[in-house]
Amino acid sequence: MTSAETARKAILDRWTEVVQLIEARDEGSILPLINRQDEFCERADAGWKAAPPEDTVQDFCHFCPGFQHSGGCLGRLAALNHAVLIGDWREAGRVAQQYVEWIRSLPLDEPPAQLPRLPEPR
């Protein structure tokens, strides 16, 4: 298993817990799990630090497969935070499941030729 696959597995394990916590309506446990840097962030930071000094990339996010394939940060979870905070558990579950499916489908081998956008939550 590559380091990217290991990172994805750790993210999916945590998000399996998030989905279960949404089903249990456990706001206090969900929020810390979704509002943190994830394993892709940690891996990207290591790649950025190892990059040659002449590299013009100014942000470690550019070393993240999620950032590369979405054109933005994986942490776009404002809709999930909002749904949890107002107690809209159905919407929270929908957003979390969409995120899990996107992480599962994310190609990890190479950056895309063109950066697509992560679907915006409804």
Stockholm file with secondary structure:
# STOCKHOLM 1.0

chainA/1-122         MTSAETARKAILDRWTEVVQLIEARDEGSILPLINRQDEFCERADAGWKAAPPEDTVQDFCHFCPGFQHSGGCLGRLAALNHAVLIGDWREAGRVAQQYVEWIRSLPLDEPPAQLPRLPEPR
#=GR chainA/1-122 SS CCHHHHHHHHHHHHHHHHHHHHHTTCHHHHHHHHSSCCHHHHHHHHHHHHSCTTCCCCCGGGGCHHHHHHSSCTTCCHHHHHHHHHTCHHHHHHHHHHHHHHHHHCCCSSCCSSCCCCCCCC
#=GC SS_cons         CCHHHHHHHHHHHHHHHHHHHHHTTCHHHHHHHHSSCCHHHHHHHHHHHHSCTTCCCCCGGGGCHHHHHHSSCTTCCHHHHHHHHHTCHHHHHHHHHHHHHHHHHCCCSSCCSSCCCCCCCC
//
